[in-house]
Amino acid sequence: MNVRRTAVPFLGFAALAVLAGCEPPMTTPRAIFLDGAGWYSGDGPVRAGLRAGGFDGAVDRFGWQSLLGPLHDHLTATRSHPDTARLADRVAKLRAANPTGRIVLIGYSAGSSILVSALEKLPEDVQVDHVVLLAPSVSSRHDLTTALRHVRGRLYATSSPHDGLLPGVAAAGLESGRPAGLVGFRLPEPMTRETRKLYRKLVPLPWRPAYAMYGWDGGHMSITRSDFIRVVIAPRISTDQPHPLDRSLIGLEATHGK
């Protein structure tokens, strides 16, 4: 069956599997990947890169796109999108079945907005281990405080001034502020003691020329190249120990005297 021709708005591929009687696996370690808006898929390269980089768990693709095209998906990637609740439910059940198992969430482009909103909807006591936002189109001004409460380890967010797509679009869901994948996340104001503690989990991964040798030339689509995922992302999510090159956003702001 050609799934794209059964254009049911907001019905993701995982939902189709459930309707067909196939419950998603509940084992860990497990990474859950959310693609960007529209029909382009980074699933294959991301999956290959994680496996080659030593991530020893399964990698699931969480379908959330409406199949109505990238513009529609980008504009509707808000907290009210029905798949944010579906993803939160999936994560909560996975954590209940595996209290200490490794759970990693990876969102690409507009998928980052669905991912962050799902984190914000998790029950208070549910956490994932790590989060990766690749070229996130969620707003740089989005307050990540609530989402970070549900992250045990670190939230990595890439950004690049050479992204050729994000300068021409508003943040996902038309949230105010430029896309974080272009300029990075900003610290919320005012900063409380709790917010400062939580934002120590946020680790920016801005583009640097050295990444070009691994396939990420700073562009929007090349961020999902398997070599970049293998060398830069996989080692960071396969362990609880921080990477020696990591600096939290709080640490970077302090270094620059902000």
C-alpha positions in Angstrom: 0.0 0.0 0.0 1.3 3.5 -0.8 1.0 5.2 2.5 1.4 8.7 1.0 -1.8 8.2 -1.0 -3.8 7.5 2.1 -3.4 11.1 3.2 -5.0 11.1 6.7 -4.0 14.3 8.4 -1.8 13.8 11.5 -1.9 10.0 11.3 1.8 8.9 11.7 3.3 5.6 10.6 3.5 4.4 14.2 -0.2 5.0 14.7 -1.0 3.0 11.5 1.0 0.1 13.0 -0.9 0.3 16.2 -4.2 0.4 14.3 -3.1 -2.7 12.5 -2.5 -4.5 15.8 1.3 -4.0 16.1 2.2 -2.5 19.4 5.5 -0.7 19.5 8.4 -2.6 21.2 9.0 -1.8 24.8 12.6 -2.7 25.2 15.6 -0.5 25.8 18.1 1.0 25.0 16.1 2.8 22.4 16.3 6.0 20.4 13.1 7.5 19.0 13.7 9.7 15.9 11.3 12.4 14.6 11.8 13.6 11.1 11.2 17.1 9.8 8.2 18.5 8.0 7.1 17.1 4.7 8.4 14.1 2.8 12.2 14.3 3.2 13.5 11.6 5.6 16.7 11.6 7.5 15.7 8.4 9.2 18.1 6.1 7.2 21.3 8.1 7.7 20.5 8.8 11.3 19.9 5.2 12.0 23.0 4.1 10.2 25.1 6.7 12.0 23.9 5.7 15.4 24.6 2.1 14.8 28.1 2.7 13.3 28.9 5.1 16.2 28.2 2.5 18.9 24.6 3.1 20.0 23.6 -0.5 20.8 19.8 0.0 21.0 17.0 0.0 18.6 16.1 3.2 16.6 12.5 3.9 16.0 11.0 6.4 13.6 8.1 8.2 15.1 5.8 9.4 12.3 4.0 12.7 12.9 3.7 14.3 9.5 0.3 14.9 8.0 1.4 14.0 4.4 0.0 17.3 3.3 3.4 18.8 2.7 6.2 20.6 4.5 4.6 24.0 4.9 1.5 22.5 6.5 3.5 20.4 8.8 5.8 23.3 9.8 2.9 25.6 10.6 1.0 23.0 12.6 4.0 21.7 14.7 2.7 23.3 17.9 2.0 22.1 21.4 -1.6 21.3 20.3 -0.6 18.9 17.6 -2.2 15.6 18.5 1.1 13.6 18.1 2.7 15.5 20.9 0.4 13.7 23.3 0.9 10.4 21.5 4.7 10.7 21.8 4.4 11.6 25.4 2.3 8.5 26.0 4.7 6.3 24.1 7.7 7.6 26.2 5.8 7.3 29.5 4.9 3.7 28.7 8.4 2.9 27.6 9.8 4.4 30.8 7.3 2.5 33.0 8.4 -0.8 31.3 12.1 0.1 31.7 12.8 2.3 34.8 16.5 2.4 34.2 16.8 1.7 30.5 18.3 4.2 28.1 15.8 6.3 26.2 17.0 8.9 23.7 14.8 11.3 21.7 16.1 12.9 18.5 14.2 15.5 16.6 15.1 17.0 13.2 13.9 20.4 12.0 10.1 20.8 12.8 10.2 17.4 14.5 12.1 19.2 17.3 8.9 21.2 18.1 6.8 18.1 18.4 9.5 16.5 20.6 9.9 19.5 22.9 6.1 19.7 23.3 5.9 16.0 24.1 8.5 16.4 26.8 6.4 19.2 28.3 3.4 16.9 28.5 5.2 14.0 30.2 4.0 13.0 33.7 6.1 14.8 36.4 8.2 11.7 37.3 9.0 10.6 33.8 12.4 11.4 32.3 14.4 10.4 29.2 18.2 10.1 29.2 19.3 12.4 26.4 17.7 14.6 23.8 19.2 15.7 20.5 17.7 18.5 18.4 19.1 18.6 14.8 18.7 21.9 13.0 15.7 22.7 15.3 13.1 25.0 13.9 11.6 25.5 17.3 11.9 29.1 18.4 15.2 30.2 19.9 13.2 32.0 22.6 11.3 28.9 23.6 11.6 28.4 27.4 12.9 24.9 27.8 12.6 24.8 31.5 9.6 22.4 31.6 11.2 20.2 28.9 14.5 20.0 30.7 12.8 18.7 33.9 12.2 15.6 31.9 15.8 15.1 30.8 18.1 13.1 33.1 21.3 13.8 31.2 21.8 16.4 28.4 19.9 18.1 25.7 22.0 18.7 22.6 21.0 21.4 20.1 22.8 22.0 16.8 22.8 25.4 15.1 24.4 26.9 12.0 24.5 30.4 10.4 25.0 28.6 7.1 21.6 26.8 7.2 20.0 27.7 3.9 16.4 26.9 4.8 15.8 28.4 8.3 16.5 32.1 7.4 13.5 32.0 5.1 10.9 30.6 7.5 9.4 31.5 10.9 9.9 29.3 13.9 7.8 26.1 13.8 4.2 26.8 14.6 4.8 30.5 14.1 6.2 30.9 17.6 7.9 34.3 18.0 11.7 34.3 17.7 14.1 33.0 15.1 14.6 29.3 14.7 17.1 27.8 17.2 18.8 25.9 14.4 19.9 29.1 13.0 21.0 31.2 16.1 20.9 28.7 19.0 18.7 28.8 22.1 18.6 31.9 24.3 18.4 31.8 28.1 15.0 32.8 29.4 14.5 35.8 31.5 14.3 36.2 34.4 16.5 33.4 35.4 15.6 31.6 38.6 17.9 29.2 40.6 16.0 26.2 39.2 16.1 27.5 35.6 19.8 28.0 35.8 20.3 24.5 37.2 18.1 23.0 34.5 19.8 24.9 31.6 23.1 23.3 32.6 21.7 20.3 30.8 21.5 22.2 27.5 24.6 21.7 25.4 24.8 23.8 22.2 26.5 22.1 19.2 27.2 25.0 16.8 28.5 24.3 13.4 32.3 24.4 13.0 34.4 23.9 9.9 35.8 20.6 11.1 32.3 19.1 10.9 32.4 19.4 7.1 34.8 16.4 6.9 31.9 14.3 8.4 29.3 15.5 5.9 27.7 18.4 7.8 28.6 21.5 5.7 26.4 23.7 7.9 23.3 23.1 5.7 19.9 22.1 6.8 19.7 18.7 5.3 23.3 17.6 5.6 22.9 17.7 9.4 21.5 14.1 9.1 24.6 12.7 7.3 25.5 9.4 8.8 29.2 10.2 9.4 28.3 13.3 11.4 25.8 11.3 13.5 28.4 8.6 13.9 31.3 10.8 15.1 29.5 13.6 16.9 26.1 12.5 18.1 26.4 8.7 18.8 29.2 9.0 21.4 27.3 11.6 23.3 24.1 9.7 23.7 25.7 6.2 24.4 27.0 7.1 27.8 26.1 9.1 30.9 29.5 10.8 31.0 29.7 14.2 29.4 31.8 14.6 26.3 35.1 16.4 27.0 34.3 19.1 24.4 30.8 19.8 25.8 30.0 23.1 27.4 26.5 23.9 28.6 24.8 27.1 27.5 25.1 28.4 31.1 28.9 27.8 31.0 29.2 29.5 27.6 27.2 32.5 28.7 29.4 32.9 31.8 32.5 32.7 29.7 31.3 35.5 27.5 30.3 37.6 30.5 26.5 37.5 29.9 
